């Protein structure tokens, strides 16, 4: 570790050699943070992490490159070590590295493919958080930002492992946020829309110009920075627009039987009025209150 930590927050961005990751890294640097730019070097390919570092430094920012493959044994500890040796501190993570895979129905997706995508998109992210938590806890403003997708909220047919991994990230982030209700750490999820190599076919013409990776980066930099107040939230962003998303439950109604009546199911299915909850315990407490009240003296 350096003898004197740098006098600005340090954020580690994974998968930051191009696309959204590069945009996140550049935006963090423009917001005054030092950036560890992580991206592995593929055989025969250029050092994209080094290119982003050079870009940040040319603009007067602070950055260093890390070339770890996030799924390699020891990669999580190595990335944290890179940050501490370069800058003496680590204040934030933007967990951007991910793999979508080729489209296929679930029954045609090999088990090995499913496992590989889960390893990149979920398991490796969790291991990096585990490795970074000691440094983030020491930070006056530790920040963890998971980069998920609308696939994690709603699912995308033909991409079951990708959808499952991104949904797992959201649940993991929610649990971490509850564990860190006290203290200086803030945990959030970003679901960005942007024209990248993964999504090129979905964004054409003017829509592609509007949904550039850079247009999804300002909120990421804020959520990774010391000024962020959000905690335990899911944010959707793109085209310099943002909105918060949440899991919702309706009021519900009594369901008894068998047989269960169609009317009872229709009442229970209504999401009016819709409510969100800060955690599973709160959701259960509200649900139990309604169920007990419905039974009245019979409870």
NUDOKE-972583 format. One record per residue: x, y, z of N, C-alpha, C in turn; residue in one letter. Coordinates in steps of 0.2 Angstrom, whole numbers. Example, Ala and Ser with C-alpha at 12.3 -4.5 7.8 and 13.67 -1.06 7.14 Angstrom:
66,-28,39,62,-22,39,66,-16,39,A;
64,-11,35,68,-5,36,64,0,39,S;
//
This chain:
4,-6,0,0,0,0,4,6,0,X;
2,11,-3,6,18,-3,6,21,4,X;
11,24,5,12,27,12,7,33,13,X;
5,36,8,0,42,9,-6,41,4,X;
-12,39,6,-17,38,2,-19,44,-2,X;
-21,44,-8,-23,49,-13,-28,53,-10,X;
-29,60,-11,-34,64,-8,-40,64,-12,X;
-42,59,-15,-49,59,-18,-51,52,-18,X;
-58,51,-19,-61,44,-19,-58,40,-24,X;
-57,33,-23,-55,29,-28,-60,24,-30,X;
-62,23,-36,-67,18,-38,-64,13,-43,X;
-66,7,-42,-64,1,-46,-69,0,-51,X;
-68,0,-58,-73,-1,-63,-71,-8,-66,X;
-75,-13,-66,-74,-19,-70,-76,-19,-77,X;
-73,-22,-81,-75,-22,-88,-75,-16,-91,X;
-70,-12,-90,-70,-5,-91,-66,-3,-98,X;
-65,-8,-102,-61,-6,-107,-64,-3,-113,X;
-71,-4,-113,-75,-1,-119,-82,-1,-117,X;
-86,2,-121,-94,2,-120,-95,6,-113,X;
-100,3,-110,-103,6,-104,-97,6,-98,X;
-93,1,-98,-88,2,-93,-83,7,-94,X;
-81,8,-100,-77,14,-102,-80,21,-100,X;
-87,21,-102,-90,27,-100,-91,29,-93,X;
-92,23,-89,-92,24,-82,-86,26,-79,X;
-80,23,-81,-74,25,-79,-72,33,-80,X;
-74,35,-86,-72,42,-88,-77,46,-84,X;
-83,45,-83,-87,49,-79,-85,50,-72,X;
-83,44,-69,-80,45,-63,-74,49,-62,X;
-70,49,-67,-64,53,-67,-66,60,-68,X;
-71,62,-72,-73,68,-73,-76,71,-67,X;
-79,67,-63,-82,69,-56,-77,69,-51,X;
-70,68,-52,-65,70,-47,-63,64,-44,X;
-65,58,-46,-62,51,-43,-56,49,-47,X;
-52,45,-43,-47,41,-46,-50,34,-48,X;
-48,32,-54,-51,26,-56,-46,20,-57,X;
-48,14,-55,-44,8,-57,-48,5,-63,X;
-45,5,-69,-49,3,-75,-47,-5,-76,X;
-52,-9,-74,-51,-16,-75,-54,-19,-82,X;
-49,-22,-86,-52,-26,-92,-46,-31,-93,X;
-48,-37,-94,-43,-42,-96,-40,-41,-103,X;
-34,-43,-105,-32,-42,-112,-32,-49,-115,X;
-37,-49,-120,-38,-55,-124,-32,-57,-129,X;
-30,-63,-130,-25,-65,-135,-26,-61,-141,X;
-20,-57,-143,-20,-54,-150,-24,-48,-150,X;
-27,-46,-144,-31,-40,-144,-27,-34,-140,X;
-29,-28,-142,-26,-22,-138,-27,-21,-131,X;
-23,-17,-127,-24,-16,-120,-29,-11,-120,X;
-36,-12,-120,-41,-7,-119,-41,-4,-112,X;
-39,-7,-107,-39,-4,-101,-34,1,-101,X;
-28,0,-104,-23,5,-104,-25,11,-108,X;
-29,10,-113,-31,15,-118,-36,20,-114,X;
-40,17,-110,-44,21,-106,-41,25,-100,X;
-36,22,-97,-31,25,-93,-28,31,-96,X;
-25,30,-102,-22,36,-105,-27,41,-107,X;
-33,40,-109,-38,45,-110,-40,49,-104,X;
-40,45,-98,-42,49,-92,-36,53,-90,X;
-30,51,-91,-24,55,-89,-23,61,-93,X;
-25,60,-100,-24,65,-104,-29,71,-103,X;
-34,69,-99,-39,74,-97,-38,77,-90,X;
-32,75,-87,-30,78,-81,-32,74,-75,X;
-35,68,-76,-37,63,-71,-32,58,-69,X;
-34,55,-64,-30,49,-61,-33,43,-62,X;
-29,38,-65,-31,31,-66,-25,27,-67,X;
-27,20,-66,-22,15,-67,-26,9,-70,X;
-22,5,-73,-25,-1,-76,-24,-7,-72,X;
-29,-12,-73,-29,-18,-70,-31,-23,-75,X;
-28,-29,-76,-29,-33,-82,-32,-40,-79,X;
-34,-41,-73,-37,-47,-71,-43,-49,-74,X;
-43,-56,-75,-49,-59,-78,-53,-60,-71,X;
-59,-57,-71,-63,-57,-65,-65,-64,-62,X;
-65,-69,-67,-66,-76,-65,-60,-80,-63,X;
-54,-78,-64,-48,-81,-62,-47,-82,-55,X;
-45,-88,-52,-43,-88,-45,-39,-83,-43,X;
-41,-80,-37,-37,-74,-34,-38,-68,-37,X;
-42,-67,-42,-43,-61,-46,-46,-55,-42,X;
-51,-57,-37,-54,-52,-33,-49,-49,-28,X;
-45,-53,-25,-40,-50,-21,-35,-46,-25,X;
-33,-48,-31,-28,-45,-35,-30,-38,-37,X;
-37,-37,-38,-40,-31,-40,-39,-26,-35,X;
-41,-28,-29,-41,-24,-23,-34,-22,-21,X;
-29,-26,-22,-22,-25,-21,-20,-20,-26,X;
-22,-20,-32,-20,-15,-37,-22,-8,-35,X;
-28,-8,-33,-31,-1,-30,-27,2,-24,X;
-26,-3,-19,-22,0,-13,-15,1,-15,X;
-12,-3,-19,-5,-1,-21,-4,5,-25,X;
-9,7,-29,-8,12,-34,-11,19,-30,X;
-16,18,-26,-19,24,-23,-19,24,-16,X;
-18,19,-12,-18,19,-5,-25,18,-2,X;
-30,17,-6,-37,17,-3,-42,14,-9,X;
-47,12,-7,-53,10,-11,-59,12,-8,X;
-63,16,-12,-69,19,-9,-76,16,-13,X;
-75,14,-19,-81,12,-23,-79,6,-28,X;
-85,2,-29,-85,-3,-35,-90,-1,-40,X;
-89,-2,-46,-94,-2,-51,-93,-9,-54,X;
-98,-13,-53,-97,-20,-55,-100,-21,-62,X;
-96,-19,-67,-99,-19,-74,-98,-25,-78,X;
-93,-29,-77,-91,-34,-81,-96,-39,-82,X;
-98,-41,-88,-103,-46,-88,-103,-50,-95,X;
-107,-55,-96,-108,-59,-102,-115,-61,-103,X;
-117,-60,-109,-124,-61,-111,-125,-68,-114,X;
-120,-70,-118,-121,-77,-121,-125,-76,-127,X;
-125,-82,-131,-129,-82,-137,-136,-84,-136,X;
-141,-81,-140,-148,-83,-139,-150,-90,-140,X;
-154,-93,-135,-156,-100,-136,-161,-101,-130,X;
-166,-105,-132,-171,-107,-127,-168,-111,-121,X;
-171,-111,-116,-168,-114,-110,-166,-121,-111,X;
-171,-125,-114,-169,-132,-115,-164,-133,-120,X;
-162,-128,-124,-156,-129,-128,-150,-126,-126,X;
-150,-123,-120,-144,-120,-117,-140,-125,-113,X;
-134,-127,-115,-130,-132,-111,-129,-130,-104,X;
-129,-134,-99,-128,-133,-92,-121,-129,-91,X;
-116,-131,-95,-110,-128,-94,-110,-120,-96,X;
-114,-119,-101,-115,-112,-103,-119,-108,-98,X;
-124,-111,-95,-128,-108,-89,-123,-106,-84,X;
-119,-111,-82,-114,-110,-76,-109,-105,-78,X;
-107,-105,-84,-101,-100,-85,-104,-93,-85,X;
-110,-92,-87,-113,-85,-87,-115,-83,-80,X;
-117,-88,-76,-118,-86,-69,-111,-85,-65,X;
-106,-88,-67,-100,-87,-64,-97,-80,-65,X;
-98,-78,-71,-95,-71,-73,-100,-66,-70,X;
-106,-66,-71,-111,-61,-70,-113,-61,-62,X;
-112,-66,-59,-114,-66,-52,-109,-68,-47,X;
-106,-74,-48,-102,-77,-43,-95,-72,-42,X;
-93,-70,-48,-87,-66,-48,-88,-59,-45,X;
-94,-57,-46,-96,-50,-43,-96,-51,-35,X;
-99,-56,-33,-100,-57,-26,-93,-58,-22,X;
-88,-61,-26,-81,-62,-23,-78,-56,-23,X;
-79,-52,-28,-75,-45,-28,-78,-41,-22,X;
-84,-41,-21,-87,-37,-15,-84,-40,-9,X;
-84,-47,-8,-81,-50,-2,-74,-47,-1,X;
-70,-47,-6,-63,-45,-6,-62,-37,-4,X;
-67,-33,-7,-66,-26,-6,-69,-23,0,X;
-74,-27,4,-77,-24,9,-73,-22,15,X;
-67,-25,17,-63,-22,22,-61,-15,20,X;
-59,-14,14,-57,-7,12,-63,-2,11,X;
-68,-5,9,-74,0,8,-77,2,15,X;
-76,-3,20,-78,-1,27,-74,4,30,X;
-68,4,28,-63,10,31,-64,16,27,X;
-67,16,22,-69,22,18,-74,27,21,X;
-73,33,21,-79,37,24,-85,37,20,X;
-85,35,14,-91,34,9,-90,28,5,X;
-90,22,7,-90,16,3,-96,15,-1,X;
-95,14,-8,-100,13,-12,-99,7,-16,X;
-105,3,-17,-105,-3,-21,-111,-2,-26,X;
-109,-2,-33,-114,-1,-38,-114,-8,-42,X;
-119,-11,-42,-120,-17,-47,-123,-15,-53,X;
-120,-17,-59,-123,-16,-65,-127,-22,-67,X;
-134,-21,-67,-138,-26,-69,-142,-25,-76,X;
-148,-26,-77,-151,-25,-83,-159,-26,-82,X;
-163,-23,-87,-170,-24,-86,-171,-32,-87,X;
-167,-36,-90,-167,-43,-90,-168,-46,-83,X;
-165,-43,-78,-165,-45,-71,-172,-43,-68,X;
-175,-38,-70,-182,-36,-68,-187,-40,-71,X;
-187,-41,-77,-192,-44,-81,-191,-51,-85,X;
-184,-52,-86,-182,-58,-90,-183,-56,-97,X;
-178,-60,-101,-178,-59,-108,-178,-66,-111,X;
-183,-68,-115,-184,-74,-118,-178,-76,-122,X;
-175,-82,-122,-169,-83,-126,-162,-82,-122,X;
-163,-79,-117,-157,-77,-113,-158,-79,-105,X;
-160,-85,-104,-162,-87,-97,-156,-86,-92,X;
-150,-88,-94,-144,-88,-89,-143,-80,-88,X;
-143,-76,-93,-141,-69,-92,-147,-66,-87,X;
-153,-67,-89,-158,-65,-85,-158,-67,-77,X;
-156,-73,-76,-156,-76,-70,-150,-73,-66,X;
-144,-72,-69,-139,-69,-66,-140,-62,-64,X;
-143,-58,-68,-144,-51,-67,-150,-50,-61,X;
-155,-55,-61,-159,-55,-56,-156,-57,-49,X;
-151,-61,-49,-148,-63,-43,-144,-57,-41,X;
-141,-53,-45,-137,-47,-43,-142,-43,-39,X;
-148,-42,-41,-153,-37,-38,-154,-40,-31,X;
-156,-46,-30,-157,-49,-24,-151,-49,-19,X;
-145,-50,-22,-139,-49,-18,-138,-42,-15,X;
-139,-38,-20,-138,-30,-18,-143,-28,-13,X;
-149,-31,-13,-154,-29,-8,-153,-32,-1,X;
-150,-38,-1,-148,-41,5,-142,-37,8,X;
-137,-35,4,-131,-31,6,-133,-25,9,X;
-138,-22,5,-141,-15,8,-144,-16,15,X;
-147,-21,16,-150,-22,23,-145,-23,28,X;
-140,-27,26,-134,-28,31,-130,-22,32,X;
-130,-17,28,-126,-11,29,-131,-5,29,X;
-137,-6,33,-141,0,35,-137,5,39,X;
-133,3,43,-129,7,47,-122,8,44,X;
-119,14,45,-112,14,43,-112,19,36,X;
-106,19,33,-105,24,28,-106,20,21,X;
-107,14,20,-108,10,14,-115,11,11,X;
-115,12,5,-121,13,1,-121,8,-5,X;
-126,4,-6,-127,-1,-11,-133,0,-15,X;
-131,0,-22,-137,1,-27,-136,-3,-33,X;
-141,-3,-37,-141,-7,-43,-142,-2,-49,X;
-139,-3,-54,-140,1,-60,-142,-3,-66,X;
-148,-2,-69,-150,-6,-75,-150,-1,-81,X;
-144,0,-85,-143,5,-90,-146,2,-97,X;
-148,7,-101,-150,6,-108,-145,10,-112,X;
-141,6,-116,-136,10,-120,-134,5,-127,X;
-132,9,-132,-130,5,-138,-123,3,-137,X;
-122,-4,-136,-116,-7,-135,-115,-13,-140,X;
-109,-16,-140,-109,-22,-144,-114,-27,-143,X;
-116,-28,-136,-122,-32,-135,-128,-30,-137,X;
-130,-24,-138,-136,-22,-139,-137,-18,-146,X;
-132,-18,-150,-131,-14,-156,-138,-15,-161,X;
-141,-21,-161,-146,-22,-166,-152,-18,-163,X;
-153,-17,-157,-159,-14,-154,-159,-6,-154,X;
-153,-3,-156,-152,4,-156,-150,6,-163,X;
-154,9,-167,-152,11,-173,-153,19,-174,X;
-150,22,-179,-151,29,-181,-151,33,-175,X;
-155,38,-175,-156,43,-169,-156,40,-162,X;
-160,34,-162,-160,31,-155,-153,29,-153,X;
-149,26,-157,-143,24,-155,-138,30,-153,X;
-139,36,-156,-135,42,-154,-138,44,-148,X;
-144,44,-146,-147,46,-140,-144,42,-134,X;
-145,35,-135,-143,30,-130,-136,28,-131,X;
-131,33,-131,-124,31,-131,-122,29,-124,X;
-117,25,-123,-114,23,-116,-113,29,-112,X;
-111,35,-115,-109,41,-111,-116,44,-108,X;
-122,43,-111,-128,45,-108,-131,41,-103,X;
-128,36,-101,-130,31,-95,-125,32,-90,X;
-119,36,-91,-114,36,-86,-115,41,-80,X;
-118,47,-81,-118,52,-75,-121,49,-69,X;
-127,45,-69,-130,42,-63,-125,37,-60,X;
-122,33,-64,-117,28,-62,-111,32,-58,X;
-109,37,-60,-103,41,-57,-106,44,-50,X;
-112,46,-50,-115,49,-44,-116,43,-39,X;
-119,38,-41,-120,32,-36,-114,29,-34,X;
-108,30,-37,-102,27,-35,-98,33,-31,X;
-100,39,-31,-96,44,-27,-99,46,-20,X;
-95,50,-17,-96,51,-10,-103,55,-9,X;
-105,58,-14,-111,62,-13,-118,58,-13,X;
-117,52,-15,-123,48,-16,-127,47,-9,X;
-133,48,-9,-137,46,-3,-142,40,-4,X;
-143,38,-10,-147,32,-12,-144,26,-9,X;
-149,22,-6,-146,15,-3,-152,10,-4,X;
-150,4,-7,-154,-1,-8,-159,0,-14,X;
-157,4,-19,-162,6,-24,-160,3,-31,X;
-164,2,-35,-163,0,-42,-165,6,-46,X;
-160,8,-50,-160,13,-55,-160,11,-62,X;
-165,14,-66,-165,12,-73,-162,19,-77,X;
-158,19,-81,-155,25,-84,-153,24,-91,X;
-153,29,-95,-151,29,-102,-153,35,-106,X;
-150,37,-111,-152,43,-114,-152,50,-110,X;
-148,50,-105,-148,55,-100,-155,56,-96,X;
-158,50,-95,-164,50,-92,-163,45,-86,X;
-167,45,-81,-167,40,-76,-173,39,-72,X;
-175,33,-69,-180,32,-65,-179,27,-60,X;
-182,27,-55,-181,21,-50,-186,16,-51,X;
-184,10,-50,-188,4,-51,-188,0,-44,X;
-194,-4,-43,-194,-7,-37,-199,-13,-38,X;
-198,-18,-33,-203,-24,-33,-209,-21,-29,X;
-215,-23,-32,-221,-21,-29,-226,-26,-27,X;
-230,-25,-23,-235,-30,-21,-242,-26,-20,X;
-247,-29,-22,-254,-26,-21,-257,-27,-14,X;
-263,-25,-14,-266,-26,-7,-268,-33,-6,X;
-270,-37,-11,-272,-44,-10,-279,-45,-7,X;
-280,-51,-6,-287,-53,-3,-287,-60,-1,X;
-293,-62,3,-293,-69,5,-293,-74,0,X;
-290,-79,1,-290,-85,-4,-291,-91,0,X;
-296,-94,0,-298,-100,4,-300,-106,-1,X;
-300,-112,2,-303,-117,-2,-299,-124,0,X;
-299,-129,-4,-301,-129,-11,-309,-130,-11,X;
-312,-128,-16,-309,-125,-22,-308,-117,-21,X;
-303,-114,-25,-302,-107,-24,-306,-104,-30,X;
-310,-99,-28,-314,-96,-33,-310,-91,-38,X;
-313,-90,-44,-310,-86,-49,-310,-79,-46,X;
-315,-77,-43,-316,-70,-40,-311,-69,-35,X;
-309,-73,-31,-304,-73,-25,-297,-72,-29,X;
-296,-75,-34,-289,-75,-37,-289,-68,-41,X;
-294,-66,-44,-294,-59,-47,-293,-54,-42,X;
-296,-54,-36,-295,-49,-31,-287,-49,-29,X;
-285,-55,-28,-278,-56,-25,-273,-54,-31,X;
-275,-54,-37,-270,-53,-42,-269,-45,-44,X;
-274,-41,-41,-274,-34,-42,-267,-31,-39,X;
-264,-26,-43,-259,-23,-40,-261,-16,-38,X;
-267,-15,-37,-269,-8,-35,-272,-9,-27,X;
-270,-5,-23,-264,0,-23,-257,-4,-23,X;
-252,-2,-27,-246,-6,-26,-241,-3,-21,X;
-238,-7,-17,-233,-5,-12,-226,-8,-13,X;
-221,-5,-11,-214,-7,-11,-212,-8,-4,X;
-207,-12,-2,-205,-13,5,-197,-13,5,X;
-195,-11,10,-187,-10,11,-184,-17,12,X;
-188,-22,13,-185,-29,14,-190,-34,15,X;
-187,-41,14,-192,-46,15,-196,-46,21,X;
-192,-44,27,-196,-45,33,-202,-40,34,X;
-201,-34,31,-206,-29,31,-212,-31,26,X;
-210,-34,21,-215,-37,16,-220,-42,20,X;
-216,-47,23,-220,-52,27,-224,-49,33,X;
-221,-44,36,-225,-41,42,-232,-38,39,X;
-231,-35,33,-237,-32,31,-242,-37,28,X;
-239,-42,25,-244,-48,23,-247,-51,28,X;
-243,-53,34,-246,-56,40,-252,-52,43,X;
-251,-45,43,-255,-41,46,-262,-41,42,X;
-262,-41,36,-268,-42,32,-271,-48,33,X;
-267,-54,33,-270,-60,33,-274,-61,40,X;
-270,-59,46,-273,-59,52,-280,-55,53,X;
-279,-49,50,-285,-45,50,-291,-48,47,X;
-290,-51,41,-295,-54,37,-299,-60,41,X;
-295,-63,45,-298,-69,49,-302,-66,55,X;
-300,-60,57,-304,-57,63,-304,-62,69,X;
-309,-63,72,-310,-67,78,-308,-74,77,X;
-307,-77,71,-306,-84,69,-299,-85,70,X;
-294,-80,70,-287,-81,70,-285,-83,77,X;
//
